[in-house]
């Protein structure tokens, strides 16, 4: 019985049929037909999409297709445009810096080198401090020698001279009669060298102040690349008479 039912079901799937007795046909219809209907209903559900999952656009809408020419325009407006407001606001912060001459003057007056730092002329700092260190060493060295010869001269000129204070300052085999004159001359020379070094230090300090002020003042000076000199003959009238000469023209 089961074999007949399976045979009938397989033939029905392939579109074939065989003649069976009425009793077997009734049993087959009661068993096979519900299974077939269930399979057919599942196929319909799978093949037919659900209406609630279908999305339809309104009838008045149109599909917009971007043009290829629009893409470079959008990129230029947002990224590649050098005239964008972002670039205009960022670049002047460093490139268009204009120092204030009065601020540079007071900073340089407060401490040497601050005016050059404010003007962003950092390459001048090694020059200023290098010369300053050299002048400072000269002041210290000459001042120490001046004090040594001063003490030696005072000791030699006193009523009870102390040879240990002035003899190390005297060259060997130097005439004893000229020792006082030698000590006095050396004392005056080193005092003069010390004073000159102090004047040089003050001049360097003043020069750094002037340099910072002038540098800030000329920061916006227009240096034109058209600076040129031309020599050409000219004709001038002197006492209503023409004369030929050579003229020089300098363009700034």
Order of alpha helices (4+ residues) and beta strands (2+ residues): alpha-alpha-alpha-alpha-alpha-alpha-alpha-alpha-alpha-beta-beta
